Amino acid sequence: MQFRQELPLEQQFELQVFEQQVQQLSREDAQALLVQLREAMLYQSTAFREILKESWGIEKGFEAGLGDLI
C-alpha cells in the first residue's frame, strides 16, 4: 500500500510486526480479530463524532432547534 511509506517509521515497524503476527493466526482467529478491529474502528468513529459535536457546539444548537419544533 502507498500509505505505508507515509507513516512514521515507528508506525511502519508496528504494522510490520502486526502483519507477522496475523500471518500466524488460524482462519477463525483472524476472522475474530477482524470483527474486533471493526468494532474498535466504529467506536473510534463515534467517539470522534461526539468530541467534534461537543467542541463545535453542534448538539446544543440541534437540541435547541428541536425544542422550537415540538
One Martini backbone bead per residue (centre of mass of N, CA, C, O) as a GRO file, in nm:
protein
   70
    1MET     BB    1   0.099   0.034   0.017
    2GLN     BB    2   0.124   0.381   0.010
    3PHE     BB    3   0.077   0.460   0.316
    4ARG     BB    4   0.323   0.335   0.456
    5GLN     BB    5   0.539   0.560   0.372
    6GLU     BB    6   0.377   0.790   0.542
    7LEU     BB    7   0.463   0.666   0.786
    8PRO     BB    8   0.610   0.639   1.054
    9LEU     BB    9   0.851   0.425   1.150
   10GLU     BB   10   0.706   0.316   1.399
   11GLN     BB   11   0.444   0.234   1.242
   12GLN     BB   12   0.576   0.049   1.037
   13PHE     BB   13   0.679  -0.152   1.245
   14GLU     BB   14   0.409  -0.220   1.377
   15LEU     BB   15   0.282  -0.331   1.116
   16GLN     BB   16   0.487  -0.558   1.066
   17VAL     BB   17   0.436  -0.712   1.327
   18PHE     BB   18   0.134  -0.756   1.284
   19GLU     BB   19   0.158  -0.911   1.018
   20GLN     BB   20   0.314  -1.152   1.142
   21GLN     BB   21   0.096  -1.232   1.348
   22VAL     BB   22  -0.139  -1.285   1.148
   23GLN     BB   23   0.000  -1.519   0.985
   24GLN     BB   24  -0.030  -1.714   1.255
   25LEU     BB   25  -0.322  -1.733   1.228
   26SER     BB   26  -0.610  -1.850   1.222
   27ARG     BB   27  -0.898  -1.812   1.063
   28GLU     BB   28  -1.076  -1.764   1.314
   29ASP     BB   29  -0.890  -1.556   1.451
   30ALA     BB   30  -0.889  -1.353   1.217
   31GLN     BB   31  -1.194  -1.300   1.216
   32ALA     BB   32  -1.211  -1.200   1.508
   33LEU     BB   33  -1.015  -0.965   1.469
   34LEU     BB   34  -1.178  -0.812   1.256
   35VAL     BB   35  -1.420  -0.757   1.437
   36GLN     BB   36  -1.266  -0.601   1.656
   37LEU     BB   37  -1.156  -0.379   1.469
   38ARG     BB   38  -1.429  -0.272   1.372
   39GLU     BB   39  -1.536  -0.198   1.648
   40ALA     BB   40  -1.309   0.006   1.712
   41MET     BB   41  -1.366   0.193   1.470
   42LEU     BB   42  -1.656   0.267   1.549
   43TYR     BB   43  -1.590   0.385   1.823
   44GLN     BB   44  -1.395   0.602   1.722
   45SER     BB   45  -1.594   0.748   1.539
   46THR     BB   46  -1.798   0.819   1.760
   47ALA     BB   47  -1.605   0.973   1.943
   48PHE     BB   48  -1.525   1.191   1.740
   49ARG     BB   49  -1.809   1.297   1.686
   50GLU     BB   50  -1.867   1.382   1.980
   51ILE     BB   51  -1.630   1.577   2.011
   52LEU     BB   52  -1.712   1.766   1.782
   53LYS     BB   53  -1.990   1.842   1.880
   54GLU     BB   54  -1.892   1.964   2.147
   55SER     BB   55  -1.678   2.171   2.033
   56TRP     BB   56  -1.902   2.302   1.820
   57GLY     BB   57  -2.205   2.295   1.937
   58ILE     BB   58  -2.418   2.119   1.780
   59GLU     BB   59  -2.608   1.978   1.983
   60LYS     BB   60  -2.727   2.228   2.116
   61GLY     BB   61  -2.855   2.351   1.862
   62PHE     BB   62  -3.031   2.108   1.787
   63GLU     BB   63  -3.199   2.093   2.048
   64ALA     BB   64  -3.312   2.380   2.027
   65GLY     BB   65  -3.454   2.335   1.753
   66LEU     BB   66  -3.645   2.111   1.852
   67GLY     BB   67  -3.800   2.277   2.064
   68ASP     BB   68  -3.943   2.455   1.846
   69LEU     BB   69  -4.100   2.212   1.703
   70ILE     BB   70  -4.256   2.092   1.974
   0.00000   0.00000   0.00000
